[in-house]
Amino acid sequence: MFNFYSPKIVYYHKVCPNTGNDRFNLGVEPELFNRQLDFFFRYYKILPLSTLLKKWEDGEDISGCISITFDDGYKDLAEFVYPAAKRLGVKFALFIPVSVLKDREYLWYDAFYFLKAAVGEKRILLSLEKMTGVHFTSFQKAFTYIKYNFNNYKIIKALYKKLGIEYPKDQGKIYLTFKDLLVMKEVFEYCPHSFYHNCFRPLSRDEIEQEIVGSVDYLSKLEGLDVNTQIFAYPFGRKQDMNNSSYEILKQAGVEFSLSAEGGSIRRWSDRFFIPRIGIEQWNIWYLSLAMIRL
Ligand SMILES: [Zn+2]
């Protein structure tokens, strides 16, 4: 069975209908999500993330164990994920970028895509060209360039200013609110996922500190929730998104484990500050089984 029963952490972003229109295809349809969840429930022991990592750290046998995590704190979790967790009596982890809770501002990439719908690609690319001196041939290329060359949040905020448009705020429709977190507290442990969801690679040391320490501090002060600031998840989380300063700052902030978005099972020798995590997509159960065997 190869890796089927090797311990794993999986992650989702959105569970929502009509994923065809989704920005990055990050959503799984609710009906399929429930089937995937039933699959995990049937073949694995679903552990709270903190329990799984503690057992791993203590050298216990965690084969056949899995933890299920969610990133970014989108609203549909309250509608589709919360009832599913209650139905099975399992606990999930939610990695939440603090700006969503604190300022209710759109995450920079949501704001970028929102702008595309509001003013069109052409105006955006022209403005960006003036701001950066770089010529962009497509929206997607501009997105990637911004991600890897700037403080993402700052430049999108500046782009809004240049276009004379107010940076969008959420009225509790797109992201979870603190109230939602309270309602769902028995099925989620809440963990930091940076402050502005900037890609770490182009950031200065101070900016990374703000992303890590800022989010740990803010979350640790929230009362009435099961908050765990010892577990962090990198924004984006692939190898190419990393920054050399991160480990040291994570340690200073009291973080014990940091999760990546590089797929794979957890091994004895896995790097505790770059723990593998498998992104689950619109996979049918056959494909999901295959992924669990291979990863
Ligand atoms: Zn994220």
Residues whose N, C-alpha, C, O or C-beta is under 5 A from the ligand:
A	BS01	ZN	D71 D72 P235 F236
